[in-house]
Amino acid sequence: MKNIKFNYLYRDAGNYKTYGFIIFKNPEKLSLPFIEKEIRKRLIDSEFFEPSKFKIPHLVNKDFVYNNDLDHSWNEFESIEETDENPSSRSINELITT
Protein backbone atom coordinates (compact mmCIF):
# COMPACT_ATOMS: atom_id res chain seq x y z
CA MET A 1 0.00 0.00 0.00
CA LYS A 2 1.34 3.42 -0.95
CA ASN A 3 1.24 6.26 1.53
CA ILE A 4 0.50 9.85 0.55
CA LYS A 5 3.06 12.63 0.85
CA PHE A 6 1.42 16.03 1.38
CA ASN A 7 3.87 18.76 0.27
CA TYR A 8 3.33 22.30 1.42
CA LEU A 9 5.21 25.53 2.04
CA TYR A 10 5.28 28.84 3.82
CA ARG A 11 5.96 31.93 1.72
CA ASP A 12 6.85 34.95 3.86
CA ALA A 13 6.37 38.62 2.99
CA GLY A 14 9.79 38.71 1.30
CA ASN A 15 8.79 35.69 -0.85
CA TYR A 16 11.27 33.42 0.96
CA LYS A 17 9.97 29.87 1.07
CA THR A 18 10.14 27.15 3.71
CA TYR A 19 9.11 23.69 2.50
CA GLY A 20 7.67 20.82 4.48
CA PHE A 21 5.71 17.63 4.11
CA ILE A 22 3.68 15.09 6.04
CA ILE A 23 3.26 11.43 5.17
CA PHE A 24 -0.27 10.08 5.60
CA LYS A 25 -1.49 6.49 5.54
CA ASN A 26 -3.91 5.60 2.76
CA PRO A 27 -5.74 2.47 3.95
CA GLU A 28 -8.78 3.40 1.84
CA LYS A 29 -6.53 3.38 -1.27
CA LEU A 30 -7.89 6.73 -2.45
CA SER A 31 -6.56 7.90 -5.81
CA LEU A 32 -4.28 10.92 -6.14
CA PRO A 33 -6.74 12.84 -8.36
CA PHE A 34 -9.55 12.29 -5.85
CA ILE A 35 -7.38 13.30 -2.89
CA GLU A 36 -6.15 16.46 -4.61
CA LYS A 37 -9.69 17.45 -5.60
CA GLU A 38 -10.88 16.99 -2.01
CA ILE A 39 -7.92 18.93 -0.60
CA ARG A 40 -8.39 21.85 -3.00
CA LYS A 41 -12.10 22.09 -2.11
CA ARG A 42 -11.05 22.89 1.46
CA LEU A 43 -8.42 25.50 0.59
CA ILE A 44 -8.63 29.25 0.27
CA ASP A 45 -8.51 30.03 -3.47
CA SER A 46 -7.65 26.33 -4.03
CA GLU A 47 -4.16 27.01 -2.72
CA PHE A 48 -3.85 28.40 0.83
CA PHE A 49 -4.81 27.08 4.25
CA GLU A 50 -4.59 27.70 7.95
CA PRO A 51 -2.48 24.75 9.23
CA SER A 52 -4.27 24.57 12.58
CA LYS A 53 -7.54 23.88 10.74
CA PHE A 54 -5.98 20.74 9.23
CA LYS A 55 -4.12 19.86 12.45
CA ILE A 56 -0.71 20.03 10.79
CA PRO A 57 2.40 21.98 11.82
CA HIS A 58 2.60 25.59 10.72
CA LEU A 59 5.71 26.22 8.64
CA VAL A 60 7.65 29.45 9.19
CA ASN A 61 10.95 30.76 7.95
CA LYS A 62 13.30 30.34 10.92
CA ASP A 63 16.03 32.46 9.29
CA PHE A 64 14.00 35.66 9.62
CA VAL A 65 12.10 37.35 12.41
CA TYR A 66 8.34 37.00 12.01
CA ASN A 67 6.84 40.41 11.23
CA ASN A 68 3.20 40.67 12.38
CA ASP A 69 2.58 43.57 9.98
CA LEU A 70 3.83 41.74 6.88
CA ASP A 71 3.83 38.00 7.48
CA HIS A 72 0.76 35.78 7.84
CA SER A 73 -0.33 32.44 9.23
CA TRP A 74 -1.36 30.77 5.97
CA ASN A 75 0.60 27.97 4.37
CA GLU A 76 0.40 26.96 0.72
CA PHE A 77 -0.50 23.55 -0.69
CA GLU A 78 2.10 22.42 -3.20
CA SER A 79 1.35 18.82 -4.24
CA ILE A 80 0.66 15.25 -3.21
CA GLU A 81 2.42 12.11 -4.31
CA GLU A 82 2.57 8.42 -3.48
CA THR A 83 5.48 7.26 -1.35
CA ASP A 84 6.83 4.27 0.53
CA GLU A 85 8.08 6.52 3.34
CA ASN A 86 6.82 5.78 6.85
CA PRO A 87 3.53 7.54 7.59
CA SER A 88 2.37 9.57 10.55
CA SER A 89 -0.44 8.11 12.61
CA ARG A 90 -3.10 9.90 10.53
CA SER A 91 -4.73 8.78 7.31
CA ILE A 92 -5.20 11.01 4.29
CA ASN A 93 -8.94 10.46 4.69
CA GLU A 94 -8.73 12.14 8.11
CA LEU A 95 -7.11 15.17 6.48
CA ILE A 96 -9.66 15.55 3.70
CA THR A 97 -12.62 15.14 6.04
CA THR A 98 -11.33 17.70 8.54
KAZIMO-V297631 format. One record per residue. N is the residue number from 1. RES is the residue in one small letter. D_LAST is the distance of its C-alpha to the last C-alpha in Angstrom with 1 decimal. Layout:
n=<N;N>
res=<RES;RES>
d_last=<D_LAST;D_LAST>
This chain:
n=<1;2;3;4;5;6;7;8;9;10;11;12;13;14;15;16;17;18;19;20;21;22;23;24;25;26;27;28;29;30;31;32;33;34;35;36;37;38;39;40;41;42;43;44;45;46;47;48;49;50;51;52;53;54;55;56;57;58;59;60;61;62;63;64;65;66;67;68;69;70;71;72;73;74;75;76;77;78;79;80;81;82;83;84;85;86;87;88;89;90;91;92;93;94;95;96;97;98>
res=<m;k;n;i;k;f;n;y;l;y;r;d;a;g;n;y;k;t;y;g;f;i;i;f;k;n;p;e;k;l;s;l;p;f;i;e;k;e;i;r;k;r;l;i;d;s;e;f;f;e;p;s;k;f;k;i;p;h;l;v;n;k;d;f;v;y;n;n;d;l;d;h;s;w;n;e;f;e;s;i;e;e;t;d;e;n;p;s;s;r;s;i;n;e;l;i;t;t>
d_last=<22.7;21.3;18.4;16.3;17.1;14.7;17.3;16.9;19.4;20.5;23.4;25.5;28.0;30.7;28.6;28.6;25.6;23.9;22.1;19.7;17.6;15.4;16.2;13.8;15.2;15.3;16.9;16.0;18.0;15.9;18.0;17.6;18.2;15.5;12.9;14.2;14.2;10.6;9.8;12.6;11.5;8.8;11.5;14.5;17.4;15.7;16.3;15.2;12.2;12.1;11.3;10.6;7.6;6.2;8.5;11.1;14.8;16.2;19.1;22.3;25.8;27.8;31.1;31.1;30.8;27.8;29.2;27.4;29.4;28.5;25.4;21.8;18.4;16.6;16.3;16.9;15.4;18.5;18.0;17.0;19.6;20.6;22.1;24.0;23.0;21.8;18.0;16.1;15.1;11.5;11.2;10.0;8.5;6.2;5.3;5.6;3.8;0.0>
